[in-house]
Amino acid sequence: MAEKKSLGKELTKGIIIENPVLRLVLGTCPTLATTTSVTSAIGMGISASIVLICSNIVISALRKVIPAKVRIPAYIVVIASFVTIVQMLVKAFVPVLDEQLGVYLPLIVVNCIILGRAEAFAGKNGVLASAVDGLGMGIGFTVALFVMATIREILGAGSFMAGISGLIGGSFDGFKIPFLNENPMLIFILAPGGFFVFGIVMALANKLAESKGKPKAELQGCDKCPMAKSCSIRLTDEACDKKEVEA
């Protein structure tokens, strides 16, 4: 019973409490780049989730075999392999999505959410727990992308789920929002609008997490990074503070 409860916690923590985008502030580059439409956001979320789950499983299964000194390169090889498989499948079966995501699909290899979960969780826990952790974090990532993309697409393009037929097939191709479709606020699908929506959604997620007794999400120094021990440019908290003052 205790194991089920633990697995349930691992599954749900990534949605709000430890949401990789809104609470841990990871993977912000693809988050801002692919949330201009709900279709591309869903595609990115599903692609990254598949890579996250599969890489967590393999890394967890090999955690006792991979030497500690070369674990980061080994993790990257595993992640890159699954990214290549996903990219080839997307190109073959969903070419529209491949065009929408562009370079951000192969860049899943360097998505810090995936490498971070490999180092912080999969490399230290069993296969089942790592698979559940990957699924939970993948759902949290996809939910964050979906919420941001919904706001940005409705306000910035006057539509919702436009082009979804290219992803799921069929004749349904989204909705047009009256008034906004004719006079959309284009800034919301540009970079400034992306940062604005990101900040608002992050603030709401942090408020919700704090209401459940969780500490406020704060930017941490290099010492709090799960890969601090293996990082060649690791800084102490004092050095980080000094760099911030100099900047």
N, C-alpha and C positions, 0 to 999 in steps of 0.2 A: 504493500500500500504506500509505503514511504517512497519507493522508487517511482510509482505512478505520479505521486504528488510532485516529486522533484522534476520529472519529465514535463509535467504540466506547467510548472514554473518556468522551465527553460523555453517552452514553446511560446508562452505569453509575454515573457519579459521584453522581447524585442519590439512589441507593438507600441507601447507607450513608455513604460518604466525605463527601459534601456534602448529606446529606439535609436538605431545606429546613425540616423540623419539628424533627428530633432533633439536627441539627448546627448549622444556621444560625439556629434558633429563630425561624422566620417562620411566620405563619399560625396562631398559637396559639389565637386566639379560635374559629374554626370547628373546630379540632382538639378542643378541650375540649367544645364544644357538641354536636358531631355524633357523638361516639364512644360514646354511651350504647348504641348497637346497631350490629351489623355492617352491617345493611342500609342505614342512613342514612350510615354511614361510607363504604361502597362508592359510594353514590350521590353523595355530596359529592366523593369522590376522582375519579370519572369526569367529573363536571360541570366541576370545576376544571381537570382535565387537558385536556379539549376546549378550554376557553377559553384555557388556557396555550399549547397548541400552535398554535391558530389565530391568536392575537394575536402570538405570536413570529414567525410566518411573515409576517404583514402588516406588522408594525413593521420587520422586517428588510428586506423588499422596499421599504419607503418610507424607509429610514434616511437616504438621501442627498437626499431631497426635503423631509423635515420640518425646518424651521428649528430650530436648537439652543435658541433662547430659548423656544420654545413646545412643546418635545418632550414634556414631562410632560403638559400638557393634551391633546395629540394622542394620546399613549399611552392616556390614560384614556378618550378617545372611542372608540378602537378596542376596548379591553377591554370597555367598557360595551355596545358594539354586539353583541359575541359573547355576553356574559352575557344580554342580552335575548333573543337567538335561542335559547340553551340553555334559558332559563327558559320560553319559549313552547313549546318541544318537550317539556320535562318536564311542563308543565301539560296538554298535549294527549295525550301517550302514557303518562306514568307519574304520574298525579295523586296516587297514594299517597305517592310520594317527595316530591312538591311539598309535601304536608301535613307530612311528617316533617321536611324541611329548613327549612320556613317562611321566615323572613326571611334566613336564612343563605345561601340560594341567590342572591338578588339582591345580597347583600353580597360576593359573589365579586369584584365590581367593585373593591372597596377591599382585596382580599386582597394583602398585601405580597409574597407569593411571586410573583404574576403581574407586578405593577409592578416588583418588584426584578429579575426576569429580563429584562424589557423594557429596563430601564435598564442593567443590568450586562452583558447578553449580546446580546440581539436587536438593540439599537441600534448594535452594533459589529461584528457578524459576518454571514456570508452566510445565505441563506434555508435551505439544507439543514442547516447546523450549528445554526441557531436552532430549526428544527423538531425535531431530535434532542435538543437541550437541553431543549426544552419537554416532549418525551415522557419523557425521563429524570427530570426534576424532577416531572412528573405521576405517574410510577410510584412515585417515592420518597415523595411526599405520600400517595398511596393506600395504600402499604404501611404507612406510619406510622399512618395512621388505622385500617387493618384490624387491626394488632397491638394497638393500644390498645383498640379496640372489642371485640375478642375477649375480652381480659382483663376489661374492665368488664361486658360483657353476661353472661359465664359466671358471674362472682362476684356481680354485682349483680342479675341477673334470673333466673339459673338456666337460661338458654337460649343457643342459638347459632344465629345467622342467622334469628331469628324474624321473620316477615313478609317473607321473601325472595321469596315468590310474587308479591307486589305489584310487585316490581322486575323479575323475570325471567319471570313467568308460570308456568303449570304447577301441579301439586298439591303439590309439595314446599314445606314451610313451616318449615323449620328443625328443630332438635333441642331436646328438653327434657333438662336435666342432672339425673340422679337426686340426691336429697338437697338440692342447691342450689335446685332448682325450688320446693321446698316452704318452704325457709328461706333465701332469698337474703340476701346482705349488701348491703342497700340503699345503704349509703354509697358503694359503687363506681359507682353511676349518678348520684350527686349530685356537686356541685362539689368537695368535699374529696377524694373518691375519684378524680376526674378528675385533679386536680393530683398526687396520690400516684402514680398509674399513669404519668402523664406524666414525672415525675421518675425513676422506676425505669427506664422504657424508654429515656429519654434517656441515663441513666448507662450502660446496657448498650451502646447504640449508640456512645457516645464511647469506651468501653473497647475495643470492636471496631475502631473507626477508629484508635485509638492503637496497637493491636497491629499495624496495617498501616503504621505509621510516620508517621501523620498527627498534626499538633499537637493538643493538647487544645483543645476548643471553649471559647471564653471570650467573655463579653459585651464588646463593643467600644463605644468612644465614637462620637460623631457623625462624627468624621473618617474612620472606617472604613466609613461608610454609602455605598453606591453613588450615592445621590442627595444627597450632602453639598453639592455645589457649587450645587445649585438650591434647597436648603432654606432657608426664611426664618427658622427657629428653630434653625439649626445651632449646636452648642456645641463648644468645644474639649475635649480630654480633661481639661484642668485644671478647666474649668467643670463637666463631668459629675461629676468627683470631688468638687467643692465642693458640688454639689446633693445627691449621695449622703450626704455628711457632714451637711448641714443636715437632710435627711430623717431 
